[in-house]
Amino acid sequence: MHQRFRYRNIDELAHDAEALDVSLPLSNDLSALGRQVAIGSGTAPNAMAVHPMEGCDGTADGRPDWLTRRRYERFACGGCGLLWFEATAVVPEGRANPRQLLMAPHTEAALGEMLDNALATARNALGDAFRPYTVLQLTHSGRYSRPGNARAPYLVQHDPLLDETVGVSPEAPVVSDGYLDGLVDAYLEAARRAQRCGFNAVDIKACHRYLLSELLAAHTREGRYGGSLENRARLLLDTVRRIREELPELDVAVRLNVFDAYPYPWGWGVDRDDPLVPDLEEPLWLIGQLADAGVALLNVTAGNPYFTPHVNRPYDANTEGGYLPDEHPLQGVSRLLELARRIKERYPALPVVGTGYSWLRQYAANVMAGVLERGGADLVGLGRGAFAYPDWARDVVERGELDRRKVCIACSRCTQIMRDGGTTGCAVRDREVYGAIYEQGREGGSR
C-alpha cells in the first residue's frame, strides 16, 4: 500500500485522495496563509510556522553553535509568522544527544543572542514591522536521554517494546516521584531564562515519547504520577500552572502527542483493542485542562520517531534498515490533519498548529490553505520541509506557490544523519553544507 510521491499536478493528488477515501482539503486560494493570528499576548504576522526541528549541532556544553545560528537565521528571513525553536533541555541529564541545546546559567546569553540575531535577520529581509512570534521548546528526553556518548535513559515506566529497542534492562530503575517533583522547578527556571532572552512563549514538550509524553501513558506506574489520568497528567499540568502563576507575561505552549499509535497500556490516545485507532477521550480532557490553566497555543502531533516514524512524518523512504508502512502516505497525512481538526472543533478558542504537510511537497500550501479555510487549524507548519526549504513562506506570499525544485522529498536523510551521530539538515537541498556530513555518516555506518 505504501507509495512514493508521484504527482505531476494537483488533480492527480486529489484523485488518489478520493480513491483512498481520505480527507484532503485543497484550495487554489492561498490567501488564508497570510492572515494574522492572535496568540496569547502576541500576534503571528501570518499563519505559517516552522516546527521545532533539532539540528543536533549545539556545543558540548549546550550553547548554539554556528550551524544552529545559521538555521534560525535562515528560518527567520524565510517569512514564517511562527518560529518554534527546537528542543532545549531543562536539566543536563535530560539532553537527547551530546549536542542538544541546554537552558542553564552558562547558556542563557548565547540563546538570547541566537534569538536576537534571528529577529534582526527577519527585520532586514522583511522590514522593521515583521516580527515572528517565537516559542522555545523545553524538554526532558526521558527514556531517550543521551547527554554523553552512551544512552542514559530516565524511565518513568517499563515498556517491553520500547525497553527492547533502547536496550533497557528489565531491572533498570524507574525515576522516583521525588525526581519528577523537582522537574517543575527546573522547567520554571528554564522558562524564566527564556523570558529574559525575549521569547514570546515556552513550549512544555509532551510529545514523541519523551518524558512528559511517556508519563501520559504511565498506566502501569505506581505513585503520584501513574495509574489514573489525573496522576499521569500531573507533572505537565503542574508545570504549566506554575509557569503561568510566576511568569504571567510569558505565554505557554504545548506540543502534544494526542495519539501514540502504540499498544495499550503503554500507549496514549489509543483504542484499547487496536493501537492504530485513535481514542481522543483522554487527550481532549487534558487539552481542556491545559486551556483552563492558560495554555495559549497547542501544536498537535502523534507517533514516535524512534518506533513508528511514519505516523508523525509520512515519508517516501525510511532510514537504513527501517520499515515501509502498510499504508499510503496520504493516509498518514490525512490522519494528522483529522487529529488537529478534532481538537480545534472541540476547543475553537484555543489556537491550534497543524502538522503533517511535508510529504505533500509543492502542494503542501494548497492543503494548508484548505485546512485553514475549513477551520481545521489556526496555523500550519513544516518541520523537515523547513530544513529543505526555509523560505517557503516567502514564496507563498511573493510567488503564490511553492517551488517544486526546493521542496523536501521525504527521503529521511536528515533523520539518517541524526542516527549516524551527525549534525543534521537537508542533504539534498542544502547539499553544500550537509552533503558531506551525510556521506561521512554513511561511511562510518557502513564499517
C-alpha positions in Angstrom: 0.0 0.0 0.0 3.0 2.3 0.5 3.7 4.6 -2.4 6.3 7.2 -3.2 5.2 10.7 -4.2 4.5 10.7 -8.0 2.1 13.6 -8.7 2.5 15.8 -11.7 -0.4 18.1 -10.8 -2.8 18.8 -8.1 -5.7 16.9 -9.8 -3.7 13.6 -9.6 -3.2 14.2 -5.9 -6.9 14.9 -5.4 -7.8 11.7 -7.4 -5.7 9.5 -5.2 -7.1 11.0 -2.0 -10.6 10.3 -3.3 -9.6 6.8 -4.3 -8.2 6.2 -0.8 -11.3 7.8 0.8 -9.2 10.2 2.8 -9.9 13.8 3.6 -7.5 16.2 1.9 -8.8 19.8 1.8 -7.4 21.6 -1.2 -7.6 25.2 -2.2 -6.1 27.2 -5.0 -6.5 30.4 -3.0 -3.6 30.7 -0.6 -4.6 34.0 1.0 -5.7 32.3 4.2 -2.0 31.5 4.9 -1.3 35.3 5.0 -3.7 36.1 7.8 -2.5 37.3 11.2 -3.1 35.0 14.2 -3.5 36.2 17.8 -1.7 34.0 20.2 -1.8 34.8 23.9 -0.2 38.2 24.5 1.2 38.4 20.9 0.4 38.0 17.3 1.9 35.9 14.5 2.1 38.1 11.3 0.9 35.1 9.2 -0.5 31.6 9.7 2.7 29.8 8.6 5.0 28.1 11.0 8.4 26.4 11.4 8.1 23.4 13.7 10.8 22.6 16.3 13.5 20.7 14.4 16.7 19.7 16.2 19.9 20.1 14.3 22.0 18.2 17.0 24.5 20.9 16.4 24.9 22.8 19.7 28.2 22.9 21.6 29.1 20.2 24.1 28.0 22.5 27.0 24.6 23.2 25.4 25.1 26.6 23.6 24.0 27.1 20.0 26.9 26.7 17.6 27.3 28.2 14.1 25.1 25.8 12.3 22.3 26.3 14.9 22.5 30.1 14.5 22.6 29.7 10.7 19.5 27.6 10.7 17.4 30.1 12.7 18.6 33.0 10.7 17.5 31.1 7.5 14.2 30.3 9.1 13.7 33.9 10.3 14.2 35.5 6.9 12.1 32.8 5.3 8.9 34.6 6.3 7.0 32.3 8.7 4.9 34.1 11.3 5.7 31.5 13.9 9.2 30.2 14.7 9.2 27.3 17.1 12.8 26.9 18.3 14.0 23.4 18.9 14.1 21.1 21.9 16.2 22.7 24.7 16.8 20.5 27.8 15.9 21.9 31.2 18.5 19.7 33.1 21.8 18.3 31.8 20.8 14.7 32.2 17.7 15.3 30.1 19.6 16.0 26.8 18.8 13.7 24.0 22.2 13.9 22.4 25.6 15.4 23.4 24.9 18.5 21.2 21.4 19.2 22.2 20.7 22.7 23.5 20.5 23.3 27.2 18.9 26.2 29.1 21.2 27.0 32.0 23.1 29.9 33.6 26.1 29.5 31.2 23.9 29.2 28.0 21.3 31.9 28.6 23.2 34.7 26.9 24.1 32.6 23.9 20.4 31.5 23.4 19.3 35.1 23.7 21.9 36.2 21.2 20.7 33.5 18.8 17.1 34.8 19.1 18.2 38.4 18.6 20.2 37.6 15.5 17.3 35.7 14.0 14.9 38.6 14.7 17.4 41.1 13.2 17.7 38.9 10.1 13.9 38.9 9.8 13.7 42.7 10.0 16.5 43.1 7.4 14.8 40.8 5.0 11.1 41.6 5.6 11.0 45.1 7.1 11.1 46.6 10.5 7.4 45.7 11.1 7.9 42.0 10.7 8.4 40.1 13.9 7.6 36.4 14.1 6.1 35.0 17.2 8.8 32.9 18.9 8.5 29.8 21.0 11.3 27.9 22.8 10.6 24.2 23.3 11.7 23.0 26.7 12.2 19.3 27.2 13.4 16.3 29.2 14.2 13.4 27.0 13.3 10.6 29.5 14.0 7.2 28.1 15.8 8.8 25.1 18.3 10.7 27.2 21.8 10.5 26.0 23.8 13.5 27.3 27.1 11.8 26.6 28.3 9.1 24.2 26.2 6.4 25.8 22.5 6.2 26.4 21.4 7.1 29.9 17.6 6.6 30.0 15.4 8.2 32.6 12.5 5.7 32.7 9.0 6.7 34.0 7.8 3.1 33.5 9.0 -0.1 31.9 7.6 -0.9 28.5 8.5 -4.3 26.9 8.6 -3.0 23.4 10.5 0.3 23.9 12.8 -1.2 26.5 14.0 -3.6 24.0 14.6 -1.0 21.3 16.5 1.2 23.7 18.4 -1.7 25.2 17.0 -1.2 28.7 17.3 -4.0 31.2 14.0 -5.1 32.9 15.8 -4.4 36.2 16.7 -0.8 35.3 15.4 1.7 37.9 12.4 3.9 37.3 12.7 7.6 38.3 11.2 8.4 41.6 8.3 10.7 42.3 10.7 12.9 44.1 12.8 13.4 41.0 9.7 14.2 39.0 8.6 16.7 41.6 11.9 18.6 41.2 11.4 19.0 37.5 8.7 21.6 38.0 11.3 23.9 39.4 13.7 23.1 36.5 11.1 23.9 33.9 10.2 27.1 35.7 13.8 28.3 35.9 14.3 27.5 32.2 11.1 29.4 31.4 12.3 32.4 33.4 15.6 32.4 31.4 13.7 32.1 28.1 11.6 35.1 29.0 14.7 37.1 29.7 16.0 36.1 26.3 13.0 37.6 24.7 10.9 34.6 23.6 7.2 35.1 23.4 6.4 31.7 24.8 7.9 28.4 26.0 6.6 25.0 24.9 6.4 22.3 27.6 7.2 19.5 25.2 4.8 16.5 25.7 5.2 14.5 22.5 7.0 11.7 20.7 7.5 9.6 23.9 9.9 11.9 25.6 9.5 12.1 29.4 6.3 14.1 29.7 4.7 12.3 26.8 5.5 8.9 28.2 4.1 9.9 31.6 0.7 10.5 29.9 0.7 6.7 29.1 2.1 5.6 32.5 -0.9 3.3 33.3 1.4 0.8 34.9 3.4 3.2 37.1 2.7 3.3 40.8 2.6 6.5 42.9 1.6 10.1 42.3 2.5 10.1 38.6 0.9 6.9 37.4 -2.3 5.0 37.1 -5.2 7.4 37.0 -5.5 10.1 34.3 -5.1 12.8 36.8 -1.9 11.3 38.1 -0.4 10.8 34.6 -1.2 14.4 33.6 0.0 15.8 37.0 3.5 16.9 36.0 2.5 18.6 32.8 -0.3 20.4 34.4 1.7 21.4 37.5 4.5 22.8 35.3 2.1 24.8 33.1 0.3 26.2 36.1 3.4 27.1 38.0 4.9 29.0 35.0 1.6 30.8 34.4 1.4 31.8 38.0 5.0 33.1 38.4 5.6 34.4 34.8 2.2 35.8 33.8 3.7 37.8 30.9 5.2 34.7 29.2 2.9 32.6 27.1 2.9 28.9 27.4 2.5 26.5 24.5 2.4 22.7 24.4 3.4 20.4 21.6 1.3 17.4 22.4 1.0 13.8 21.2 -2.7 13.2 21.0 -2.2 9.7 19.5 0.7 7.4 20.1 -0.3 4.6 17.7 1.1 2.2 20.3 -0.5 -0.7 22.2 -2.4 -0.1 25.4 -1.5 0.0 28.4 1.7 1.7 27.2 0.1 3.9 24.6 -1.8 7.2 25.0 -4.8 8.3 23.0 -5.3 4.8 21.6 -8.1 2.4 21.4 -7.6 -0.4 24.0 -8.1 -3.1 21.4 -6.5 -1.6 18.4 -3.5 0.8 18.8 -3.9 2.0 15.2 -7.3 3.6 16.1 -7.2 6.9 18.0 -9.3 7.3 21.1 -9.2 11.0 22.0 -11.2 10.9 25.2 -8.2 11.4 27.5 -6.3 13.8 25.2 -9.4 16.0 24.9 -9.8 16.1 28.6 -6.2 17.1 29.0 -6.4 19.8 26.4 -9.4 21.3 28.3 -7.3 21.3 31.5 -4.4 22.9 29.6 -6.6 25.6 28.2 -8.1 26.3 31.7 -4.5 26.6 33.0 -3.7 29.3 30.5 -2.0 27.5 27.6 -2.0 29.9 24.7 -1.0 27.6 21.8 -1.3 23.9 21.1 0.8 22.1 18.5 -0.8 18.7 17.6 1.3 15.7 16.7 1.4 11.9 17.0 3.6 8.8 17.0 7.1 8.1 18.0 10.0 9.0 15.6 12.1 6.1 17.0 9.5 3.4 16.7 6.6 4.5 14.4 8.1 7.4 12.3 5.5 7.1 9.5 2.9 8.2 12.0 4.4 11.6 12.8 6.2 12.1 9.4 4.9 10.2 6.4 7.8 9.5 4.1 8.9 8.1 0.7 12.0 6.3 2.2 12.9 5.4 5.8 16.4 5.4 7.4 18.7 2.5 6.7 17.2 -0.8 7.9 13.8 0.9 8.6 10.4 -0.3 7.5 7.9 0.8 4.9 4.5 1.1 6.4 1.5 -0.8 5.1 -0.4 2.4 4.4 -0.3 5.1 1.7 1.4 8.3 2.9 -1.7 10.2 2.1 -3.5 8.2 4.8 -0.9 9.3 7.3 -1.1 12.9 6.2 -4.9 12.8 6.5 -4.8 11.2 10.0 -2.7 14.1 11.3 -5.0 16.7 9.7 -8.0 14.9 11.2 -6.5 14.8 14.7 -5.9 18.6 14.6 -9.4 19.2 13.2 -11.0 17.3 16.0 -9.0 19.2 18.6 -9.9 22.5 17.0 -13.6 21.5 16.7 -13.8 20.8 20.5 -11.8 23.9 21.6 -12.4 26.6 19.0 -10.9 29.4 21.1 -7.6 27.7 21.5 -5.1 28.4 18.7 -4.0 25.1 17.2 -1.0 24.4 15.0 -1.4 21.7 12.4 1.4 19.3 11.3 1.9 16.6 8.7 2.4 18.6 5.4 6.0 18.0 4.3 5.3 14.8 2.2 2.9 16.8 0.0 5.8 18.8 -1.5 4.8 21.6 -3.8 1.1 21.0 -3.0 1.5 21.4 0.8 0.4 25.1 0.6 -2.8 24.2 -1.2 -3.7 21.7 1.5 -2.7 24.1 4.3 -4.9 26.8 2.8 -7.8 24.3 2.5 -7.3 23.3 6.2 -7.4 26.9 7.3 -10.4 27.7 5.2 -12.3 24.9 6.8 -11.3 25.7 10.3 -9.2 22.6 10.9 -6.3 24.6 12.5 -5.2 28.2 13.0 -1.6 27.9 11.9 0.1 25.3 9.7 3.8 24.4 9.5 6.6 22.4 8.1 9.3 20.6 10.0 11.5 18.5 7.7 10.2 20.7 4.9 11.7 23.8 6.5 15.1 22.1 6.6 14.9 21.8 2.9 13.0 25.0 2.1 13.5 27.6 4.8 12.0 30.4 2.6 8.8 28.5 1.7 6.5 31.1 3.4 8.1 34.0 1.4 7.4 32.1 -1.8 3.8 31.6 -0.8 3.4 35.3 -0.2 5.5 36.6 -3.1 5.0 33.9 -5.8 1.7 32.4 -4.8 3.0 28.9 -4.9 5.8 26.6 -3.7 8.7 25.8 -5.9 8.9 22.0 -6.6 12.7 22.4 -7.0 13.1 23.4 -3.3 10.7 21.1 -1.5 11.5 18.3 0.8 11.5 14.9 -0.9 10.8 12.9 2.2 13.9 10.8 1.8 14.7 10.7 5.6 18.4 11.7 5.0 18.1 14.4 7.7 17.0 11.7 10.1 19.7 9.3 8.9 22.3 12.0 9.7 21.0 12.1 13.3 21.0 8.3 13.6 24.6 8.3 12.4 25.5 10.9 15.1 26.0 13.9 12.9 24.8 17.5 12.8 21.7 17.4 10.7 19.9 19.4 7.9 18.9 18.7 4.3 21.5 16.8 2.4 19.6 17.3 -0.8 18.6 21.0 -0.9 21.4 22.3 1.3 24.0 19.9 0.0 27.0 22.3 0.2 26.7 22.1 4.0 25.1 18.8 4.8 26.0 16.6 1.8 29.5 15.8 3.2 28.1 15.3 6.7 25.6 12.7 5.3 28.3 10.9 3.3 30.7 10.8 6.3 28.0 9.3 8.5 27.1 6.7 5.9 30.8 5.7 5.5 31.1 5.4 9.3 27.8 3.5 9.5 28.8 1.0 6.8 32.0 0.0 8.6 
